[in-house]
Amino acid sequence: MSVTAVLFDLGDTLWHYPNMPPSEAIRGETMRRITALLASWGYDMSGERRMIGRDIRMTITEETSRAFHGDCVDPGYPGICQRIAAEHNMRITLEQGATLWEAWNLGGVFLGVTLFPQVIETLEWLRDHGYRIGSVTNRGYSGPLFWEQMDSLGLTPLFEHVAISCDIGYMKPHPRIFHQALEQMRLEADECVMVGDSLRADVEGARTLGMKAIWTRPPVGEPVEATTDEAEAGPLAADYTIDSIGELPGLPLFSPGGPK
């Protein structure tokens, strides 16, 4: 079956952070937001509580790595924040844990999120030539914070559906998150191609289900997320490797006349 739909990863595939604020500015803003939130709940930030931002960061990093390299069950970031708060003698509800998580997570707009070159032009080319566009993404937050970022980058109107790991409960490469996108878009796996920067999450995850896969190789000299991925031959290898999203329309998978 020919390709009729393209599913994209987001971070380090369509966008990155080339102008990240200094670490001091990030820590300062995180502390300001957390302090204001906890004060509104009647807690002060004296003593060891001033380390809560660091403790959340370290635990999130550990739990995300464990999940990604293990069962791929979403770590449940609001629950992690609730647990860290308890370790600092603050009893908060799970709902408050979600609010604390959003306060800690500064979001891409603050961090200087930027689209890679030719992203909008390529997505518009795909749309205008009849290809359906969706996303399958591992993210620790969704809701208003996520859509604020999508809106700021001009991506929202270009996507038919976005499957987000924290909403579904499973991270790529788990099949469930891919199936959610296929079910919502009423697609079969063999008519889709997945585009992403992670060989494990995006390429192997998609190929296991029978999708085609395109690996976007991390560019040299760009401050994208570090990766040790190396392309390999075999049944789960990428069908194509590109260095820029702008290369997609020139691949044999895509016909200038649209899906056939």
C-alpha positions in Angstrom: 0.0 0.0 0.0 1.3 3.5 -0.8 1.9 6.1 1.9 -1.2 8.3 2.6 -0.2 9.7 6.0 2.9 11.0 7.7 3.3 10.8 11.5 6.0 13.1 13.1 7.9 13.1 16.3 8.2 16.7 17.6 11.1 17.6 19.8 14.5 17.4 18.0 12.6 16.4 14.8 10.5 19.5 14.0 11.9 21.8 16.7 14.9 22.4 19.0 16.3 24.9 21.4 19.2 26.8 19.8 18.8 29.8 22.1 18.3 28.2 25.5 18.5 30.7 28.4 21.5 30.4 30.7 21.2 27.7 33.4 21.1 30.4 36.1 18.0 32.0 34.4 16.3 28.7 34.1 16.9 27.8 37.8 15.8 31.3 38.9 12.6 31.2 36.9 11.8 27.6 38.1 12.4 28.7 41.7 10.3 31.8 41.3 7.3 29.8 40.0 7.5 27.0 42.5 7.9 29.4 45.4 4.9 31.4 44.4 2.8 28.3 43.9 3.7 26.7 47.2 3.2 30.0 49.0 -0.3 30.1 47.7 -0.9 26.7 49.3 0.5 27.9 52.6 4.1 26.4 52.4 7.3 28.3 52.7 10.5 27.5 50.8 13.0 27.6 53.6 15.8 25.1 54.3 15.8 21.9 52.2 12.6 22.9 50.4 14.7 25.2 48.3 16.1 22.0 46.7 12.7 20.7 45.5 13.3 21.9 42.0 16.5 20.0 41.8 14.9 16.9 43.3 12.1 17.0 40.8 14.6 17.3 37.9 16.8 14.4 39.1 13.8 12.1 39.7 12.2 13.0 36.4 15.4 12.2 34.6 15.9 8.9 36.3 12.2 7.8 36.0 12.0 8.8 32.3 15.2 6.9 31.4 13.9 3.8 33.4 10.6 3.9 31.5 12.1 4.5 28.1 14.6 1.6 28.4 12.1 -0.6 30.3 8.4 -1.1 30.0 7.6 2.2 28.3 4.8 3.0 30.8 4.5 6.7 31.2 6.2 7.7 34.6 3.2 9.8 35.7 4.9 13.1 36.4 2.2 14.7 38.6 2.6 11.7 40.9 6.3 12.1 41.0 5.9 15.7 42.0 3.4 14.7 44.7 5.9 12.2 46.1 8.8 14.7 46.0 6.7 17.3 47.8 5.9 14.6 50.5 9.6 14.1 51.0 9.9 17.8 51.8 7.0 17.5 54.3 4.4 19.0 52.1 1.2 17.0 51.7 -0.4 17.8 48.4 -3.1 16.1 46.3 -2.4 14.5 42.9 -4.2 17.4 41.3 -1.8 19.8 43.1 1.0 17.5 41.9 0.0 18.2 38.3 0.0 22.0 39.0 3.4 21.7 40.6 4.6 19.8 37.5 3.4 22.5 35.2 5.1 25.2 37.4 8.4 23.3 37.3 8.2 22.7 33.6 8.9 26.1 32.1 7.8 25.1 28.6 9.3 25.6 25.2 8.2 29.2 24.8 10.3 30.3 27.8 13.2 28.1 26.7 13.4 29.5 23.2 11.9 26.7 21.1 12.6 27.1 17.4 11.5 25.2 14.3 14.2 23.6 12.2 14.4 25.1 8.7 11.7 24.3 6.1 9.4 22.6 8.6 6.3 24.7 7.9 6.9 24.7 4.1 7.3 20.9 4.1 4.2 20.2 6.2 2.2 22.5 3.9 3.6 20.7 0.9 2.5 17.3 2.3 -0.9 18.7 3.2 -1.4 20.4 -0.2 -0.5 17.2 -2.0 -3.1 15.2 -0.1 -1.0 13.5 2.6 -2.6 13.4 6.1 -0.4 14.6 8.9 -0.3 13.5 12.5 2.1 13.2 15.4 3.2 10.5 17.9 5.3 12.2 20.6 6.8 11.4 24.0 6.0 14.4 26.2 5.7 14.9 29.9 3.0 17.5 29.6 0.0 18.2 27.4 -3.0 20.5 27.7 -2.8 24.3 27.5 1.0 24.4 28.0 1.6 22.0 25.1 -0.9 23.7 22.7 0.6 27.1 23.6 3.8 25.9 22.2 2.2 24.3 19.1 0.3 27.6 18.5 3.4 29.8 18.9 5.2 27.7 16.2 2.2 27.8 13.8 1.9 24.0 13.9 -1.6 23.5 15.3 -3.6 23.9 12.1 -1.3 21.5 10.2 -1.9 18.4 12.4 -5.0 16.2 12.2 -4.2 14.4 15.4 -1.4 14.4 18.1 -0.9 11.3 20.2 0.9 12.4 23.5 2.5 9.8 25.7 1.5 11.4 29.0 -2.2 11.3 28.0 -2.1 7.7 26.7 0.0 6.2 29.5 2.6 4.7 27.2 5.8 6.1 25.6 7.2 5.3 22.2 8.3 2.7 21.2 5.4 0.9 22.9 2.8 -0.1 20.3 -0.1 1.4 22.2 0.8 5.0 21.5 1.1 4.3 17.8 -2.2 2.4 17.8 -3.9 5.3 19.4 -2.9 7.6 16.5 -3.9 4.9 13.9 -7.3 4.4 15.5 -8.0 8.1 15.8 -7.0 8.8 12.2 -8.6 5.6 10.9 -5.4 4.4 9.2 -3.7 1.1 8.6 0.0 0.9 9.6 1.2 0.0 6.1 -0.1 3.3 4.7 1.9 5.4 7.2 5.4 6.6 7.5 6.9 7.7 10.8 9.5 10.5 10.9 11.7 11.1 13.9 15.2 11.5 15.4 15.2 8.4 17.6 16.1 5.1 16.1 14.6 3.2 19.0 11.4 5.3 19.7 10.5 6.3 16.2 12.2 4.0 13.7 12.0 0.6 15.6 8.7 1.5 17.1 7.1 2.2 13.8 8.8 -0.6 11.8 7.7 -3.2 14.4 4.1 -2.3 13.6 4.6 -2.5 9.8 5.0 1.3 9.2 7.7 2.7 7.0 10.2 4.9 8.9 12.4 7.9 8.2 15.3 8.8 10.5 16.2 12.4 10.8 19.9 12.4 11.6 20.8 14.9 14.4 22.7 17.8 12.8 26.3 18.4 13.6 26.9 21.4 15.8 23.3 21.9 16.8 22.4 21.8 20.6 19.8 19.1 20.1 19.3 16.3 22.6 22.4 14.0 22.7 22.0 10.7 21.0 24.1 7.6 20.6 21.9 6.2 17.9 23.7 4.6 15.0 21.8 3.4 11.9 21.9 -0.4 11.5 20.8 -2.8 8.8 18.0 -5.3 9.4 14.2 -5.5 9.4 13.8 -2.6 11.8 16.2 -0.3 10.0 15.0 3.1 8.7 13.7 3.1 5.1 15.4 6.4 4.6 17.8 8.7 6.5 17.6 12.5 6.0 19.5 15.5 7.5 16.6 18.0 7.0 12.8 17.8 7.0 13.0 19.7 3.8 14.3 16.6 2.1 11.0 14.7 2.5 9.2 15.8 -0.7 12.1 14.5 -2.7 12.0 11.0 -1.3 10.5 8.2 -3.6 7.8 7.6 -0.9 6.1 10.8 -1.9 4.6 11.5 -5.2 4.2 15.1 -6.5 0.7 14.1 -7.5 -0.2 13.0 -4.0 -1.1 9.5 -2.6 -2.0 6.9 -5.2 
